[in-house]
């Protein structure tokens, strides 16, 4: 079951990410099993639900040959903002750390 940002503040949650085959773009599983480009639009899961959703997302992505490297990662919702726990995922979600005028962070 996906959770809303307001349902858990600062708890460690999970999101599902992959790379779109067409252009290599980082994408995130959205509520309803679609894919989105922004972490803010991604579905959030607790541990048990994340594994079930991950298996379904992998099967869908591989079956449709839509995305590769599908996996879960940890994040927290802090003051309404989704913050990946690891730096790697922050970079994947936002863009380069040395130039904040590039990547998804520049569009915000």
N, C-alpha and C positions, 0 to 999 in steps of 0.2 A: 504494500500500500504506500503510495507516495504521500509525503507530508508537505504541508505548507511552511513557509518561512516562519510564520508566527506561532506554529505549534511547538517549536523547540528553539529556544534561544541559547546559543553557545554550546549545545550538545553536539557531539561528533556524529555527523550524518554521512551518507554516501550519495554520490552521483555517478552516472555512467558516462564514459567518454569514448571516443573513437576518432579515426581519421577518415574523412570521406574520400573514396577512391578517385572520383572525378577530378578533384583539384587539391587533395591533401589537407583541406581545411579541418581544423579541430571542431568536432561536433559533440553534442550532449544529448542524451536521451530525454525526451520531453514527456510530460504526462500524456498518456494515451498512445504511447509507443512510437511517436514520430521523433524526428531529430531536429535540433535547433543549433544555431551557431553561438548563442550567448548563454553563459552559465546562469544568468539571472532567470532564464526561461526553462531551465532543466528541472526534471523531477528529482525530488529528494527522497531517500529511503533510509530506513533503519537496517541494521545488519542482515537479519533473516530475509526481509523482503528484497534487499539488494541482490542477493544470490539468485533468487528466482527470476527477478527482472533481468539480471545479467545473462542468464542462460537463454532467455527469450530474445534479448537484444542481439546476442551473438548469432543465434540461429537465423534471425531475420536479416541481419547485415550480411552474413555469409550466403544465405539462400538467394538474396536479391543482388549479391555482388555490389553492394552499396558502400560498405565501410570495412576497414580493417583495424586490428589492434583494439578491440573492444574490451574495456576493463572498468572496474570501479575505483574510486578514489575518495579519500576522507575530506570533509569540509566542515566548517562551523558557520553558523549564522550568528553574526555579531552585530548588534544594533541594526538589524535588518539587512545587513550586507553579507553575501555569501563569500566566505574566505577559505580557499583551499588550505589544508594543513601543510602540504609540502610545496616548496618553492617551484618545483617542476610543474605542478598543476596550476600554480598562479601564473606562470609564464604562458602555459598552454591556453589558459582562459583569457588572459589580457593582452599579451604581446611582450615585446622586448623590455627588459628592465632598464636599459641604458637610454632609451628614447621613448618617453611616454607620449610623444606625438605620433607614434606609429602603433599599428595593431588595433585590437578591439578597444583598448583603453582610450585611444584617441577619439573614437566615435562617441564615447559616453558623455 
